[in-house]
């Protein structure tokens, strides 16, 4: 019998968290589902933990490491449900998430839905401090969206969907949009733009409901991922800025956008030359801000 919902968990080296992720699916108030856990070549006990569950709705698959986007695409191919939902192996659904999203999809006819999220730490404690860097970042992105009241415009300011774990799609939306692209860190950001283009006016944001717990690893540090993630961020924004413009205007828009980016680099160089001695604390403040949001780029 075909399940209503297929939940895909791409799992990689999350032995500490994957059990919580699996249980949050198996304990959903909406029970007619299949859970596809795809172990992407984990080197820890992730596979052992996943295979310890005996629920008949859970199917376990192992593959050599192929990166998150390939794992997700395999899940899309395996999924049989009318709806497809994704959950990263360190995140957690609230118990009523699927039931609420199905009800809202039936009410609105949306092809894709996502909700607000609850940030949690390794122990599952909520990051409640409004001054915590990630909370500031997410709040600013949401406030910009509310000021514009347009999803496509809102996403240019930042990814307030936050993660692939927040995606809930109809089978038709997946067929229209296709698979995830090969961007190492921002395949979720790229995908939501493609969904909005493939299903115009059919993407719904339940902005007042927190139905997903998004795990922020406080031990994350700045590194190459922070640089690569931002480079990919620029690529995504430029690409979908142009996609949203009439074809006859794209060449001009591309030239203008590239020049603005070049001017920003030149301004940074000129300011550095004119102010060779940085003001006390500025560098530390910049690192603190970057460190607060780097989790977005290094989470699989």
N, C-alpha and C positions, 0 to 999 in steps of 0.2 A: 504494500500500500504506500502511495506517495505521501510523504510528510508535507505539512503546510509550510514549515520553515526548515531551511538548512543553515546550520550555524557552522562556520569555518573557523577553526583555531589553528593558525600557523604557529608552531611551537619551536622555540630554539633556546636551549640552555636556560630554562626557567624552572628548574626542579623545585625551587622554593615557592613558586607562585602558580604553576600550571594546575595544581589540584584545586585551588580556589577558583580559577577560571572555569574549569570543567564543572565543578559543583554548582557554580552560579548559573550554568546552562541547564544542567539536569534538574535543578530545583525550580525552574521557571514555572510560573502559574499557568503558562501556555505549554501543555505537555506534548502536543502533536508536532514533534520535531525530530530531526536527525542531527547528530553532532559529529563533524568530521575533524579529527585531530591529526594534523600532518606534521610529523616530526622532521624538521629540516636539518637532519644530520647533527643533532645535539650530541655533545661530548660529556654531558652530565647525566643525571638520573631522570631527565624529563620523560623519556620514553617509558621507563619503568613505572613512573608515577601514573602516566596516562593509561597504561595497560592494566593498572590495578583496579580499574572501575569495570563492573560487570553489567552495567545498564545496556540493554540491547539496542538502544538508540545511538550508542557511541560506536563509531568506526575509527580505527587507528591505522595510520599509514606512516611508513618510514621512507625517507629518500636521502641520498647524499646531499650535502649542503648545496643549495641552489639560490640562496638569498630570499628575502621575504616576498618580493613581487612575484617570483616564479612559484613560490609555495601558494600564494593567494590564487594565482591563475590555475594551478592544479585543483585547488578547492572549488573554484567556479566551475570547472569541467566535471567534477565529481558530484556536485550538488544536484539534488533531484527536486527540491522544494519549489513551491510557487513563489516563496520569498527567500531571500538570501541575506544572512546577517554575518558579520565578522566580529571576532573577538581575539585580540592579541593575548598571548599566553601569560601575560603578567597583569592584565586588566580584569575587571569583574563587572558582570551585569547586576543591576538591581533585580529583585525577584519578579517584578511585574513588567520588565522592559518589553519583552516580545508581545505580551498581551496588549499593552498600551499602543505599541507601534502598529500592530495589526488593526486594532480598532480605529486608529487615526487614519491609516491607509484606506480602510473601507469608507470612512466618513468623507475623506477629501479626494480620493482617487489618485493620490500622489504616487509617483514612481520611485521616489527616494525620500527617506526621512532620516533625520538625526536629531539629537537632543543636546541639552547642556550636560556637563560632566561634573563629577565630584573628584577633586584631586586628592590622592591618598599617598602615604609613604610606604616603605617596605613592610611595615607592620600592619598596614591597613588603617592607620590613623589619618583622619582628614586634615589636610593643610588648611587650617581656618584663618590664619593670620592674613588680613587684607593687604599687608605690606610685603608679604612673601613674593619674591620676584615673579614666579609663574602666575600667581593670582593677579598681579598688576598687569602682566602681559595679556592674560585672557580677558580681564575686565575691559581694557582699552580696546581690544578687538571687538568685543560685544557692543560696547558703547558706540563705536564707529558704525557698526551694522545698524543699530537702532537709529542712529542719526540719519542714515541713508534709506533705511527700509527697503533695501534691495540686496538680495543674496549675492549676486554676481559682483556688484560694486563692493560689498562688505568684505568679500574674500581677498580683494586686493590689499586690504590693510593687514590681514593676517588670517591664519587658518583657525577660525573659531569652532570648526568641527573637531579640531585637535588631532584626531587619530582615525585610522582605518577601523578601529573597534566601534566607532560611532556610525558606521554605514549600515543601513537597512534598505534593501533594494528589492524591487519586483524582478521577476525573471525577465520581463520585457525590458526593464532598464538595463540589466546586464547585457542582454542581447544587443541593445542599441549602442551601448557604451564600449563594449569589448573588455579586454583584459587590462591589468595594471601595467604601466610602463616600467622601464628599467631604472628609473631614478632611485638611487640607493636609499635616500633619506626622505624624499618628498613624493613618493608614489601616491600617497593619500591625498595630498594637496592637488596634484595633477589630476587625480581621478575625479574629485568633486567638481572641478571645472568642466571636465568632459561630460559628466552626468548632466550638469546644468545646460550644456550646449545640446546634448542628445535628447534631453527631456525638458524643454523650456517651460517655465511656469508650473512644473510638476515636482519640484523639490521643496519639501516642507521642513522647517526648523522649529522644533518644539523647545523654544528658548526658555520657557519657564518650568521645564521639567528636567531634573537631573537623574537620568536613568542609566548612567554608566560611571563606574569608578575607574578613573585614569591614574595609573600608578606612576609617580614621579620618584625616581631613584636619586636620593639626596647625595649619594656618593659620586655621581657623575661629575666629571671635570672637563675643563676646556681642552680641546684637542683638535685634530685635523677634521673631525666631524663637524665642528662648529663652523669651520671655514667652508668645507664642501657643502654643508647644508645651506648656507647663505648664498653660495654660488648657484646652487640648484633653485633656491627661492627666486633669485633674479631671473633665471631662465623661465620658470613657470609663469611669473607675473608678466614678463615681456610677451611670452607666447599667447597667453589668454587675454591680455590687453588688446593685442592685435586681432585675435579671433573675434572679439566683440565689436570690432569696427568694420564698417562697410569696406568691401574689398578695394574699392577705388581710392580709399583714404589710407590704407595700411602702410604704403611706402612712406608717406609723409610722417605718419605717426611713429613708425619705426625709427626714422632719422631723428625725430625730435626726442624720443625716449633715449636713444643711444647718446645723443649730445647732452642731455640732462645728467646721465650717469657719468659721462666724461667730465662735465663741469664739477660734479660733486667730488670726483677724485682730485681735480686740479685745485679746488678750494681747500681740501684737506692738506695737500702738499704746500700750498702758499701759507696757510695758517701755521703749519709746522715750521716752515722756514722763518716766519716772522716771530714765532714764539718758541724758540729752541728749548726753553726751560719750562716744562709743564707745571701747571698750578698744583699745589699739594693736594693729594687725594683724588685727583681726576682719574688717573690711571686705575687706581683701586676701585673706584666707583664703576668705571666702564667694565672692568673684569667681573665685578659682582653682578651687574645687570646681565652681561652675556652668559655668565654661569648659571643664572636662574632659569634661562630658557634653553640652554643647550640640550637638555633632556629631550626636547622636541625633535632634535636632529639625530640623536644617537640611539633612541629607542627603536627597536625593530617592530 
